[in-house]
Amino acid sequence: MAKKILVTGGTGYIGSHTVVVLQEAGYEVLIVDNLSNSNIDVIDGITRITHIRPVFEKLDCTDREGMRSFFEKYPGIDGIIHFAASKAVGESVQKPLLYYRNNIVSLLNLLELMPEFNVKGLVFSSSCTVYGEPDKNPIDENAPIKPATSPYGNTKQINEEIIRDYIHSGAPIKSIILRYFNPIGAHPSAEIGELPLGEPQNLVPYITQTAIGIRPYLKVFGNDYNTPDGSCIRDFIDVMDLSRAHLVAMDRILEDKSDEKMEIFNLGTGRGVSVLELIRVFEKVSGKPLNYKIVGRREGDIEQIWANPEKANKVLGWKAETPLEDTLASAWKWQLKLREKGIM
């Protein structure tokens, strides 16, 4: 019998791509999402790719009794991949309480319910923001955890500590924390991709929406950083590569491949790419010149950060392999598909 995995936030960007990878690997997937930053049509896209329609319940993970009822309705869940969270750095600075409530309460509810329903393991969606402004790059998992530069980053730090403390207390679960860098791109089929509601908070959908004429121009937040071209540097990772890491992590937990009850891995390419460099690569693969303007720095942004992914490469046997050009081409293909469908 196929093992059951609950994916919270499974109609979201990374969640939906991970659902595809899990289903293709033979897992039975159940999705919980409140659709606050995603669209129910994503389920149709997942189904067209995998020919399997995942179970879906519209539910907020901060609703403890609602989540209890879900576990009662669908017994035998083996593991959880927890994506459900508010995730925009800039918005978190403006709405900190929203972020603390959504991101922390949802995790607490899941952790409390896991032993009650014999759920074995949790793969937690964390972020490189826990490192703050790093002393040096690339960053490995032993780098110091610095004061967060945004409430969003702080919720990830706090949630990691909650998981650590809970497991240390003797809780009968295992967890793998995945600290990812900057996911971009879309499924090669263009059936699913990144579709933010309203104005995009992430760079690549803003680029593609500008290129297709939805946005008048792209704002580049600062060109006076201490980097080769003055713009921020990030480690951009293809969303399908990232999704496969979640599959490997869940396999590792359920197959008891490690004696450790909690493990942490950085997920990145190991290469830093500046915002302006990313724009140039996008222009090359799309054939579209991009209208952008340099504006002031944005509060909460880190100057430069990229991963040392050696631990994930060696221990998990996972590696980010998709070339940046292919990733940006998939993002553009997705944007063209949205236009073709009259969505955007």
C-alpha positions in Angstrom: 0.0 0.0 0.0 1.3 3.5 -0.9 2.4 5.6 2.0 0.4 8.7 2.7 2.0 12.1 2.8 0.2 15.3 3.9 1.5 18.4 2.1 0.4 21.6 3.8 0.3 24.5 1.4 0.2 22.0 -1.4 -1.5 24.3 -3.9 1.3 26.9 -3.4 4.3 27.3 -5.6 6.9 24.8 -4.1 4.2 22.7 -2.6 2.4 21.9 -5.9 5.7 20.9 -7.6 6.6 18.7 -4.7 3.1 17.0 -4.9 3.9 16.1 -8.5 7.3 14.6 -7.5 5.8 12.7 -4.6 3.0 11.3 -6.8 5.4 10.3 -9.5 7.4 8.4 -6.9 4.4 6.4 -5.8 3.2 8.2 -2.6 -0.4 8.9 -1.9 -0.6 12.7 -1.4 -3.2 14.7 0.6 -3.2 18.5 0.4 -4.3 21.0 2.9 -4.3 24.7 1.9 -6.4 27.8 2.8 -5.9 29.2 -0.8 -4.8 32.5 0.7 -2.0 32.8 -1.9 -2.8 30.1 -4.4 -5.5 28.9 -6.7 -7.6 25.7 -6.6 -7.0 25.3 -10.4 -3.5 24.1 -9.4 -5.1 20.7 -8.6 -6.1 20.4 -12.2 -2.6 21.1 -13.3 -1.1 18.5 -11.0 -3.7 16.0 -12.3 -2.8 16.7 -15.9 0.9 16.1 -15.2 0.6 12.9 -13.0 -2.9 11.6 -14.1 -3.6 11.3 -10.3 -5.9 13.7 -8.5 -4.6 14.4 -5.0 -7.0 14.6 -2.1 -7.6 18.3 -1.3 -9.2 20.0 1.7 -9.5 23.8 2.0 -8.3 24.2 5.5 -6.1 26.6 7.5 -3.4 24.9 9.5 -3.9 27.5 12.3 -7.3 25.8 12.9 -6.3 23.1 15.4 -9.7 21.4 15.6 -10.1 21.5 11.8 -6.7 19.8 11.5 -7.7 17.2 14.1 -10.8 16.5 12.1 -8.7 16.1 8.9 -6.4 13.5 10.6 -9.5 11.7 11.8 -11.0 11.7 8.3 -7.8 10.5 6.7 -6.1 8.0 9.0 -2.7 6.5 8.4 -0.7 9.5 7.3 2.9 8.6 7.5 4.6 11.9 7.0 4.1 15.7 6.6 5.8 18.2 4.4 5.0 21.6 5.9 5.0 24.4 3.4 1.9 26.4 4.6 3.2 29.8 5.7 3.2 33.5 4.7 6.5 34.0 2.9 7.1 37.6 1.6 10.0 39.4 3.3 8.7 42.9 2.5 5.1 42.1 3.6 6.4 40.6 6.9 8.0 43.9 7.8 4.6 45.6 7.2 2.4 42.9 8.9 4.5 41.1 11.5 1.7 39.8 13.6 0.1 38.1 10.6 3.4 36.3 10.0 3.9 35.2 13.6 0.3 33.9 13.9 0.3 32.0 10.5 3.8 30.6 10.6 4.2 29.6 14.2 0.6 28.5 15.2 0.4 26.3 12.1 3.5 24.4 13.1 2.5 24.1 16.7 -0.8 22.5 15.7 0.9 19.9 13.5 3.5 19.0 16.1 0.8 18.5 18.7 -1.3 16.3 16.5 1.5 14.1 15.0 2.0 11.8 18.0 -1.8 11.5 18.5 -2.2 10.2 14.9 1.1 8.3 14.7 2.6 10.5 12.1 6.3 9.5 11.9 8.1 12.5 10.4 8.1 16.1 9.3 10.0 17.7 6.5 10.0 21.5 7.3 10.3 24.2 4.8 12.9 26.6 6.2 15.0 29.3 4.6 18.5 30.7 4.2 17.1 33.8 5.9 17.9 32.2 9.2 21.5 33.0 8.6 20.8 36.7 8.4 23.6 38.8 6.7 26.4 36.2 6.5 30.0 36.9 7.4 31.2 34.9 4.4 29.9 32.9 1.5 29.1 30.2 0.6 27.2 29.2 3.7 27.2 25.8 5.2 24.9 24.4 7.9 27.3 25.3 10.7 27.2 29.0 9.9 25.9 31.1 12.8 22.2 31.8 13.1 22.1 35.6 13.2 19.3 38.0 14.2 16.7 37.9 11.5 16.5 40.8 9.1 12.7 40.4 8.8 9.7 38.9 10.8 9.5 36.3 8.1 13.1 35.2 8.7 12.4 35.3 12.4 9.5 32.9 12.1 11.7 30.4 10.4 14.3 30.7 13.1 11.7 30.3 15.8 10.1 27.3 14.1 13.4 25.5 13.8 13.9 26.0 17.5 10.4 24.7 18.3 11.1 21.6 16.3 14.5 21.1 17.9 13.1 21.6 21.4 10.1 19.3 20.8 12.3 16.4 19.5 14.8 17.0 22.4 11.9 16.5 24.8 11.4 13.0 23.6 8.7 13.5 21.0 8.2 10.3 18.9 8.9 12.0 15.6 11.8 12.7 13.2 12.3 15.9 11.3 14.4 17.1 8.4 14.7 20.9 8.1 15.5 22.1 4.6 16.9 25.6 4.4 16.4 26.7 0.8 17.8 29.6 -1.0 15.8 31.2 -3.9 13.4 28.9 -5.8 12.5 29.9 -9.3 11.2 28.4 -12.5 8.2 26.1 -13.3 7.3 22.6 -14.2 8.7 21.9 -17.7 5.1 21.1 -18.9 4.0 24.7 -18.0 0.9 23.1 -16.3 2.0 24.5 -12.9 4.3 27.3 -11.9 4.5 30.4 -9.6 1.2 32.3 -9.7 1.1 34.9 -6.9 -2.1 36.6 -6.2 -1.8 40.4 -6.8 1.5 42.0 -7.2 4.4 39.5 -7.1 6.7 39.6 -4.0 9.3 37.4 -5.7 11.7 38.5 -8.4 11.1 36.1 -11.3 7.3 36.4 -11.6 7.8 40.1 -11.5 10.4 39.8 -14.3 8.0 37.6 -16.5 5.0 39.8 -15.8 7.0 42.9 -16.8 8.3 41.1 -20.0 4.8 40.3 -21.1 3.4 43.7 -20.3 1.4 43.2 -17.2 3.8 45.4 -15.1 5.2 48.7 -16.5 8.7 48.0 -15.2 10.6 45.9 -12.7 12.0 47.5 -9.6 15.6 46.6 -8.8 16.0 47.4 -5.1 19.5 49.0 -4.9 22.6 49.1 -7.1 24.9 50.3 -4.4 25.6 47.1 -2.6 29.2 45.8 -2.1 28.8 43.3 -5.0 30.4 43.3 -8.5 27.5 45.1 -10.2 26.0 46.7 -7.1 22.8 44.5 -7.0 22.0 41.8 -4.4 23.3 38.3 -5.0 21.3 35.2 -4.4 21.4 31.5 -5.0 18.6 30.7 -7.5 17.5 27.1 -7.5 15.2 25.4 -9.9 11.8 24.5 -8.3 11.9 21.0 -9.6 15.4 20.4 -8.2 14.1 21.7 -4.9 11.0 19.5 -5.0 13.1 16.4 -5.5 15.0 17.2 -2.4 11.7 17.0 -0.4 11.1 13.6 -1.8 14.6 12.4 -0.8 14.2 13.9 2.7 10.8 12.1 3.2 12.3 8.8 1.9 15.1 9.2 4.4 12.7 9.7 7.3 10.3 6.9 6.5 13.0 4.4 5.6 15.0 5.2 8.9 18.2 5.9 6.9 19.6 8.1 9.7 19.9 7.6 13.5 19.5 11.4 13.9 16.1 12.5 15.0 16.6 15.9 13.4 18.8 16.9 10.5 19.3 20.2 8.7 20.3 20.7 5.0 21.0 23.7 2.8 19.4 23.5 -0.6 21.1 25.6 -3.2 23.2 25.5 -6.3 26.4 26.8 -4.7 26.5 29.7 -7.1 25.7 33.3 -6.4 23.9 35.2 -9.1 23.2 39.0 -9.0 19.8 40.4 -9.7 21.1 42.3 -12.8 22.9 39.1 -14.0 19.6 37.2 -13.7 17.9 39.9 -15.7 20.5 39.6 -18.5 20.1 35.8 -18.6 16.3 36.1 -18.8 16.6 38.6 -21.7 18.8 36.1 -23.5 16.5 33.1 -23.1 13.3 35.0 -23.7 14.4 37.3 -26.4 12.6 40.1 -24.5 14.4 43.3 -23.4 13.3 44.0 -19.9 12.2 47.5 -18.7 13.6 47.9 -15.2 14.4 50.8 -12.9 16.9 51.0 -10.0 15.1 52.1 -6.9 16.2 52.4 -3.2 17.1 49.5 -1.1 14.3 47.4 0.4 14.1 46.9 4.2 14.9 43.4 5.2 17.0 42.5 2.1 20.3 40.7 2.6 23.2 41.9 0.5 24.6 38.6 -0.7 24.0 35.0 0.2 24.6 31.6 -1.5 24.8 28.0 -0.4 27.4 25.5 0.3 25.3 22.5 -0.6 27.9 19.8 0.0 26.1 18.2 3.0 22.9 17.7 0.9 25.0 16.5 -2.0 26.8 13.9 0.1 24.3 12.8 2.7 21.1 13.0 0.8 22.6 12.2 -2.6 20.8 15.2 -4.0 22.1 17.9 -6.2 20.7 21.0 -8.0 21.4 20.2 -11.7 19.1 22.4 -13.8 21.0 25.2 -15.7 19.8 28.7 -14.9 18.9 29.2 -18.6 16.6 26.3 -18.6 15.0 27.4 -15.3 14.3 30.9 -16.6 13.0 29.4 -19.9 10.5 27.3 -17.9 9.4 30.4 -16.0 8.8 32.3 -19.3 7.0 29.3 -20.8 4.7 29.3 -17.8 4.0 33.0 -18.2 3.2 32.5 -21.9 0.8 29.6 -21.0 -1.0 31.9 -18.5 -1.5 34.5 -21.3 -2.7 31.8 -23.6 -5.3 30.8 -21.0 -6.3 34.4 -20.5 -5.3 34.2 -16.8 -2.5 36.8 -16.9 
